[in-house]
Each structure stands twice: as structure tokens, then as C-alpha cells.
């Protein structure tokens, strides 16, 4: 495409990395999926070409800031962990730089093309008020132990007045233990039924009984509750704006990228897919 080829090896690597799941292999993928993968790679190339035409660049500082959001650059072990995952460090950095360049280019292209009126926001609110309503939520904390006896001992400590969060940090085996067992604000449907039923039956500030599951024994703290209620327009306005902005941008993007396809010479060797 315009003397900027996509090499077969790069295409096959992209297939294996992002399009193959489970124990399947790239050769078993449906032709439409293979073509979709290639089309996305072509679109990325088209955006990079447009970046050059518009003079969009990624500075060293911007790339450094982007990388620091993805990994702890001060950790001397981070490059080793990338290698253990089969990721080439320099190639990964180039991909991050390209992804950032693509975002900057699209932001530049659409910066002044999307406008939302108050009337649009209110119309969306009136049509979707029910789906915008808040469901009942609980700010939950958890302690998870694999065996009943130590779990019962922790429960006894809680009944004696011990701090739930401190015991979670000390004893819990769940991933959120280091964060005092904090599960955040959760909705009933986000949890397995046996946990959701137990958690949402608790009064704010109360602790559950031992709950047995295939994972072990759970103790739950319902720190606070937020009842289900409708959102006012002012409360929903920002989230509505994000939805409508994304919809408009996606529509603009599809038209814009189709124009880029037509403006560039693109030849696909379908026999290699």
C-alpha cells in the first residue's frame, strides 16, 4: 500500500497474538476473521500515513509518560518480566509509540468536528432515563481463607472487635487483600449469587457469617450502601456526553477511514490469508 507493505510475518504474528484463542492456531481461523485482522492493520498504516501528512509526532517525553502508565519504569525487573512473556522490549516500545501516534492523529482529525448540544443531551436522557438509573450498590470488603478453622478464628477476632481491614491485609488470600480486602462499590449481579445474596442482606457496617464456596471460606463487610434511584439530568449529563461523543466520533471515523482507503493504493494478496 503506497510503498508501505505489511509483511506476511508481521501479519501472522498479529494473528497469533490477538486473534487466536485457546488451543486453536491461526490456520484454523475463519477467512473473515483473517481478513478483519489484515484490514485493521491496514487502517493503522493509513492513520500513520495521515499522521505524516498532518505533521503529528510523538515526542520522547510523551512516549516516556505513556510507558510509565503501562509499567513501573523504575522497577529493574520489568524488562525481564516482558521477556518471560515472550515480548521483545524494543518492539513493544515501538508498538506503544505507534498506538499513541494513532490516538494523537485521530484526536487532531476530529478535534473540531464533534459538537453536542444541550437539546441532544436532554433528548438522550429522556429516552434512556430508566437505563441510566443507579442500581443498589454496596461498598464491600472481603476476607477469603482456604480452610474453615483459620476462617473461624478470624471471625472470632472480628466478633471480639478486631478491625476487618487489618485482618484482611494480614490473613486474606484473595487478590484484593493488599488493599484491605476492598472490593469497591459492587452491584448484586457482579457477584456470584451466593455472595451477592449474603452481601446485600447485610446492614451497613455489619459482617457476614462464614460463607463456604469452591474457593474457600468468605467473610464480607458491607461498609456502606447506596440504594437504587433515578439520576437527575445534571447527574447523568457527563456520562451521556461521553456516550454521544463516542457515537459521533465512531461515525466520523468510519467515513474518514473509508476515504483514506479510497485515496491510497492498496493491494491485498488474498491467497496468503
DATA-V261832 format. One record per backbone hydrogen bond with DSSP energy under -1.0 kcal/mol. NH is the residue of the N-H (numbers start at 1). CO is the residue of the C=O. If there is no record, write none. Layout:
[[NH CO] [NH CO]]
This chain:
[[2 265] [4 1] [11 7] [12 8] [13 9] [14 10] [15 11] [16 12] [17 13] [18 14] [19 15] [20 15] [24 21] [28 25] [29 26] [34 30] [35 31] [36 32] [37 33] [38 34] [39 35] [40 36] [41 37] [42 38] [43 39] [44 40] [45 41] [46 42] [47 43] [48 44] [49 45] [50 46] [51 47] [52 48] [53 49] [54 50] [55 51] [56 51] [63 59] [64 60] [65 61] [66 62] [67 63] [68 64] [71 67] [73 71] [75 72] [78 75] [81 77] [82 78] [83 79] [84 80] [85 81] [86 83] [87 82] [92 88] [93 89] [94 90] [95 91] [96 92] [97 93] [98 94] [99 95] [100 96] [101 97] [102 98] [103 99] [104 100] [105 101] [106 102] [107 103] [108 104] [109 105] [110 106] [113 110] [121 117] [122 118] [123 119] [124 120] [125 121] [126 122] [127 123] [128 124] [132 128] [134 229] [137 226] [138 186] [139 224] [140 184] [141 221] [142 181] [143 219] [145 217] [151 147] [152 148] [153 149] [154 150] [155 151] [156 152] [157 153] [158 154] [159 155] [160 156] [161 158] [162 157] [167 163] [168 164] [169 165] [170 166] [171 167] [172 168] [173 144] [177 174] [179 176] [180 177] [181 176] [182 179] [183 140] [186 138] [190 187] [191 188] [195 192] [196 192] [197 193] [199 195] [200 196] [202 199] [205 222] [206 203] [208 220] [211 218] [213 216] [216 213] [217 145] [218 211] [219 143] [221 141] [222 206] [223 139] [223 221] [226 137] [229 134] [236 232] [237 233] [240 236] [241 237] [242 238] [243 239] [244 240] [245 241] [246 242] [247 243] [248 244] [249 245] [250 246] [251 247] [252 248] [253 249] [254 250] [255 251] [256 252] [257 253] [258 254] [259 255] [260 256] [261 257] [262 258] [263 259] [270 268] [272 269] [273 270]]
